[in-house]
Amino acid sequence: MDDTIAITSEKAAAAPGDGLPEIGARLDRLASSNVVWRLMVLLALGGLFDAYMISTGGNIAPGLYKAHLLTAKSKSFFDLHSYATFNAATFVGLLVASLGCGFIADRFGRRTIFTVGLLWFSLCALAMAFQTSGSGLIFWRFMLAIGTGLEVITIDAYLSELIPKRTRGRAFAVSNSIHSCGQPLAALAAFSLVPYHLMGVDGWRWVVVLGSAGAVAVWPLRMLIPESPRWLAAHGKLAAAQRIVTGLEARVEREIGHPLPAPEPVAHRPPHVIGRYAQIFSPEYLPRTFMLSLFHFLQAFALYGYISWMPTFLVTQGISVSRSLGYTLGMALVAPLGGLLCMSFADKFERKWQIVFSALAISAVGIVFANSRNPLIIVPAGGFELLSAAVLSFNFHAYQAELFPTRIRVLAIGFVYSWSRWSAFFASLVVGWVLGKYGAPTVFVMFTLSMLLVALSIGTLGPKTRQTSLETLSP
């Protein structure tokens, strides 16, 4: 008996997951169109303010030092008055979101949690801007990070489930470019405001308020994004999934002026049980869970460490606050170009090899940056470092979403991503201590070794995913 079945929009759901392969096949046949790309842009706008708010940590640091709220160097490994603790609180919040909140989006839906996360971190950022003590800053930075962390893992799943397989790489590349605009926006805001007072208020406070206001302004646009049809089918809501897909198909056909091709036949599978945490450790998914956990632990130490501490590295090397913020702005301006540059090859090469080569580039250029005080070298080297980081980032966000099934996608992404949060938390403390004792070059040697191990782990353990349906990659 043939294992393939025709795709029919009238099929009734009998149990969670019934009809999911058919829904996936219909989504994968959608042509590249304004309808599809509009959904991607709307999702990416939420990520832009995530990136802005996370980037503000490093960019407002000189202002926090100037206001005597925090110190740049740690007097001990757990110095509660240092920027290291503030930075560590960020990653503890991201860890809580990744490890403890992923199941929420798998249970209640992508769109609901997407909007809740956006509103959450906007309100927390506003509260943080009004703090007058280091402890208050650290607490609200922690609370803010929970919201941004929940947004990040939900966006990865949401985007991978809505975009056709032929354009997933380009979609994540463009999305990453939009996200990355948050970095130069934060750097520009800091450069313009941190050294000054506006209406008697410290400049760093205005930087935080701007991010909060922007995220709230974008929030109503979330209602223009439909729930993920794959999530609906995975939870036995096949009729709702079919209505959304049928609507998308009709809109795309009107735009392109001709009918869509027939969906590819799919292998029918019996309905599955609702996702459980233990499934990410099953024989089928444990190798992927291990590989991505190792990857995230290594990449976060270098990537987040580099971005978060960049202005502080420059200050500790004798460069003034104003000049260090100017250099950081110059570097950050190239970050959004990473995704746009990759659009030409994002879906032409295996994602694992793009991750490997970008990790090697980061490790090489980081050493150059750490050992120079010449702005003609610092700015181009830092810019290329951020460009390579953007390539690494968009690839791993797409890659991790492809390697787990819809029923546990956000849960699994959250778990493997949590290792980056653990790593970044301890890196914040380690870097503060090493920076004070041995200087910036030693810190960058550690970053380089981490990135070399990233390349090795993905190159040897990572599966191939290019232009393969999610249901085939992760049954």
Secondary structure, 3 states (H helix, E strand, C coil): CCCEECCCCCCCCCCCCCCHHHHHHHHHCCCCCHHHHHHHHHHHHHHHHHHHHHHHHHHHHHHHHHCCCCECCCCCCCCCCEHHHHHHHHHHHHHHHHHHCHHHHHHHCHHHHHHHHHHHHHHHHHHHHCCCCHHHHHHHHHHHHHHHHHHHHHHHHHHHHHCCHHHHHHHHHHHHHHHHCHHHHHHHHHHHHCCCEECCEEHHHHHHHHHHHHHHHHHHHHHHCCCCHHHHHHCCCHHHHHHHHHHHHHHHHHHHCCCCCCCCCEECCCCCCCCCHHHHHCCCCHHHHHHHHHHHHHHHHHHHHHHHHHHHHHHHCCCCHHHHHHHHHHHHCCCCHHHHHHCCCCCCCCHHHHHHHHHHHHHHHHHHHHCCCCHHHHHHHHHHHHHHHHHHHHHHHHHHHHCCCHHHHHHHHHHHHHHHHHHHHHHHHHHHHHHHHHCHHHHHHHHHHHHHHHHHHHHHHCCCCCCCCHHHHCC
